[in-house]
Amino acid sequence: MKKIKETLCYTIISGALNEDNKKLSDIGPSPYTLPDGNHITLKEEKVLPTEILFNPGLIGLEYLCMLGLIII
């Protein structure tokens, strides 16, 4: 899991997924071979975990984002 996270996952620097006309569907697939030989393909899973920290509304939560918690 750590290797997948470090090699494939990232945060969209330009802002939230809703801004700059970026959508989860615009993220290209990345194939990955697991140590046991199984293959998986990551798409929105590459950015969603980090984006949720900055925009919890993406999964329907009404919490403050990470930045809001730091400033308070």
C-alpha positions, -999 to +999 in steps of 0.1 A: +000+000+000+028+024+008+045+018-025+012+025-044+006+057-024+042+069-030+043+061-067+007+069-079-012+091-055-011+129-057-029+161-048-042+185-074-022+216-068-044+241-087-073+237-062-104+216-056-117+192-081-146+214-089-124+244-099-106+247-132-131+224-148-114+193-132-135+163-125-129+129-111-138+115-145-109+135-161-083+116-142-066+089-164-062+053-153-029+039-139-024+002-140-005-014-111+007-049-105+005-061-069+033-083-054+011-114-057+007-108-095-028-095-095-034-063-115-054-033-104-062+000-121-064+032-101-083+062-114-099+087-090-085+067-061-052+084-069-064+118-058-096+114-037-080+105-004-059+137-003-086+159-019-110+149+009-087+165+035-091+199+017-127+195+005-147+171+027-178+180+007-166+156-020-179+127+000-209+145+015-194+156+048-200+191+062-168+193+083-142+220+081-113+213+057-078+207+070-069+243+064-099+255+083-089+234+113-053+247+113-065+284+113-090+279+141 
